[in-house]
């Protein structure tokens, strides 16, 4: 998701100044007015988030993210506000750093940021990550990852998805890909993960939708179901996420949110990053979530979280309805 616009001071308008002043007043004096703060920050749209941090710095000579961290800390509530207090691109860079810190990589979180991007989005991410951290994203992940999971992630980093061309992505190529997927998966003793990853990442969504349908006609179940049986571990989950984002993005993000909330104990970090990362499509995600899991996304958030953290997540979801 790309967020662009005029970021010159004259283009910010009164609304941005009002938001900045509301945040500043919520943090002023002794004790933070968390309710007021979460409403102001939680109500930011992706486009407004590109403007508010710049304007806040100009008005008060302070970095908004640092102010939020100082006032709210870095637990679930504070972390959510910090992601919202920077541009969407910078937030994704912060999420990657969060996934890579400590003694082991959080592959589930990392996959949701790296996987499922367009070529343009990937190039923007790599450029912004270097600008924000002075680190090359590929070199960082080369140190962090290994095995089949690394192969999948580096296929994504290459930003080599083909542009859809009806003269090239023909019915004949569709049939060839159906056979190729079968031979590398179900039809092979030992799955060819490298070949499957390459094909999933290279083919455009419009073509893979046709392949998915043709695979079901030929073998009795969809390509996605076949890949669920063939692929496992972190690499398999990431590959299925990549395929799902091309075949049915809203349902795939709904499944991601469900995974963050199912079982004993909520994965608060995954839930937070999913809602913020995919805020631009949350309206459709909400529909898919309700249809698949029989309850509203808002009710799930209310049941799985509490306090100010719950309220800021609900603000993110409510703001998505205004986009």
FIZAKE-610496 format. One record per residue (C-alpha): residue in one letter; x, y, z. Coordinates in steps of 0.1 Angstrom, whole numbers, padded with zeros to 4 digits, always signed. Each point is the difference from the previous one (the first is absolute). Layout:
N
AXYZ...
END
This chain:
323
X+0000+0000+0000X+0015+0033-0011X-0008+0033+0016X+0009+0030-0019X-0010+0037+0000X+0011+0036+0004X+0021+0002+0032X+0009+0037-0002X-0010+0020+0031X-0027+0019-0019X-0017-0032-0010X-0006-0012+0036X-0030+0021+0008X-0018+0008+0032X-0010-0036+0007X+0036-0012+0004X+0008+0030+0023X-0031-0009+0021X+0011-0036+0003X+0035+0011+0010X-0013+0024+0026X-0024-0027+0014X+0029-0024+0004X+0022+0027+0016X-0027+0009+0025X-0007-0036+0009X+0037-0004+0009X+0004+0034+0017X+0004+0004+0038X+0001-0027+0026X-0014-0032-0012X-0011-0010-0035X-0036+0001-0010X+0001-0034-0017X-0037+0000-0011X+0005+0033-0018X+0033-0011-0014X-0011-0034-0014X-0030+0017-0017X+0022+0025-0017X+0027-0024-0011X-0022-0030-0005X-0022+0021-0023X+0028+0008-0024X-0005-0013-0036X+0031-0014-0019X+0002+0032-0020X-0003+0023+0031X+0028-0020+0016X+0022+0012-0028X-0006+0036+0011X-0005+0001+0038X+0035-0011+0011X+0016+0027-0023X-0023+0027+0012X+0003-0010+0036X+0037+0004-0002X-0003+0034-0017X-0025+0012+0027X+0016-0014+0032X+0036-0009-0010X-0006-0035+0012X-0002-0034-0018X-0035-0013+0005X+0011-0036+0003X+0024+0008+0028X-0027+0020+0018X-0024-0029-0002X+0027-0024+0013X+0008+0023+0029X-0036+0004+0009X-0014-0035-0006X+0030-0024+0001X+0005-0029-0023X-0025-0026+0012X-0030-0009-0022X-0018+0034+0002X+0032+0021-0003X+0013-0022-0029X-0032+0004-0019X+0001+0038+0004X+0036+0001-0011X-0008-0018-0032X-0028+0024-0007X+0022+0030+0009X+0022-0004-0031X-0006-0003-0037X-0014-0034-0012X+0034-0007-0017X+0020+0008+0031X-0024-0021+0021X+0007-0030-0022X+0038+0005+0004X-0006+0001+0038X-0020-0032-0003X+0029-0017-0018X+0025+0011+0026X-0024-0013+0027X-0002-0034-0018X+0038-0003-0001X+0010+0012+0034X+0010-0024+0028X+0011-0036-0001X-0022-0012-0028X-0019+0014-0030X-0038+0004+0003X-0006-0016-0034X-0038+0003+0002X+0002+0038+0005X+0028+0003-0026X-0020-0019-0026X-0030+0024+0003X+0022+0029-0009X+0023-0014-0027X-0024-0024-0017X-0029+0011-0022X+0014+0033-0013X-0001+0013-0035X+0034+0006-0017X-0004+0037+0005X-0009-0004+0037X+0031-0023+0005X+0024+0025-0016X-0015+0028+0022X+0004-0022+0031X+0037-0008-0007X+0008+0037-0007X-0018+0012+0031X+0015-0027+0022X+0035+0011-0010X-0009+0037+0005X-0014-0007+0035X+0026-0025+0013X+0031+0004-0022X-0003-0037-0005X-0006-0019-0032X-0031-0021+0005X+0013-0030-0020X+0033-0001+0019X-0019+0002+0033X-0023-0029-0009X+0028-0020-0014X+0015+0000+0035X-0033-0008+0017X-0015-0027-0022X+0008-0034-0014X-0013-0030-0019X-0032+0000-0020X-0014+0030+0018X+0030+0021-0011X-0006-0012-0036X-0036+0012+0001X+0008+0033+0015X+0027+0008-0025X-0023-0009-0028X-0022+0027+0013X+0028+0025+0005X+0009-0003-0037X-0032+0017-0010X-0002-0021-0031X-0037-0006-0004X-0010+0001-0036X-0024+0026-0013X-0032-0016-0011X-0001-0003-0038X-0029-0018-0016X+0021-0008-0030X+0026-0018+0022X-0021-0012+0029X-0022-0021-0022X-0022-0031+0005X+0029-0020-0013X+0024+0014+0026X-0026-0006+0026X-0001-0037-0009X+0038-0002+0001X+0001+0016+0034X-0026-0025+0013X+0022-0028-0011X+0031+0017+0014X-0016+0006+0034X-0011-0037+0001X+0034-0014-0009X+0017+0022+0026X-0025-0009+0027X-0024-0029+0000X+0015-0017-0029X+0035-0001+0014X+0017-0022+0027X+0012+0029+0021X-0013+0035-0006X+0019+0024-0022X-0004+0030+0023X+0024+0022-0019X-0018-0005-0032X-0034+0006+0016X+0011+0032+0017X+0014+0013-0033X-0032-0006-0019X-0023+0014+0027X+0021+0032+0003X+0005+0004-0038X-0036-0005-0013X-0024+0030+0003X-0033-0003+0019X-0022+0000-0030X+0018-0030-0014X+0002-0019+0033X-0038+0003+0004X-0004-0018-0033X+0026-0026+0010X-0018-0006+0033X-0032-0007-0018X+0015-0022-0027X+0019-0020+0027X-0033-0007+0017X-0015-0011-0033X+0029-0024-0006X+0007-0014+0034X-0032+0004+0021X+0012+0028+0023X+0015+0034-0003X+0036+0009-0003X-0002+0017+0034X-0012-0033+0016X+0027-0019-0018X+0027+0024+0013X-0014-0003+0036X+0007-0038-0002X+0034+0004-0015X+0016+0029+0018X+0007+0002+0038X+0020+0019+0025X+0007+0037-0001X+0008-0001-0037X-0033-0017-0008X-0020+0025+0020X+0017+0029-0017X-0005-0016-0035X-0037-0006+0007X-0003+0036+0012X+0016+0011-0033X-0024-0021-0020X-0029+0010+0021X+0007+0037-0005X-0001-0005-0037X-0031-0022-0001X-0022+0016+0027X+0017+0027+0020X-0029+0010+0023X-0006-0036+0011X+0038-0005+0005X+0003+0030+0023X-0031-0011+0018X+0017-0033+0006X+0031+0017+0012X-0020+0019+0026X-0018-0032+0010X+0033-0017+0005X+0012+0028+0023X-0030-0004+0022X-0006-0038+0000X+0011-0024+0027X+0012+0008+0035X+0012+0035+0001X-0002+0027-0026X+0031+0009-0021X-0005+0038+0006X+0030+0010-0021X-0013-0019-0031X-0035+0013+0005X+0012+0036+0003X+0023-0001-0030X-0026-0018-0021X-0027+0026+0007X+0024+0029-0006X+0018-0015-0030X-0032-0009-0018X-0022+0029+0011X-0006+0011-0036X-0019-0032-0007X-0015-0007+0034X-0036+0008-0012X+0001-0030-0023X+0020-0020+0026X-0028+0006+0025X-0025-0015-0024X+0021-0030-0007X+0007-0005+0037X-0037+0000+0010X-0009-0024-0028X+0028-0024+0008X+0000+0000+0038X-0036+0010+0009X+0008+0031+0020X+0010+0035-0006X+0036+0011+0001X-0009+0026+0026X-0016-0026+0023X+0032-0021-0004X+0021+0030+0010X-0022+0007+0030X+0002-0036+0011X+0038-0004-0004X+0013+0033+0012X-0007+0025+0028X+0004+0036+0012X+0016+0027-0021X+0016-0026-0022X-0034-0013-0010X-0013+0035-0006X+0029+0011-0023X-0005-0032-0021X-0037+0007-0003X+0009+0036-0011X+0022-0014-0028X-0029-0022-0012X-0026+0028+0002X+0024+0023-0019X+0003-0026-0028X-0037+0004-0006X+0006+0037-0010X+0026-0007-0026
END
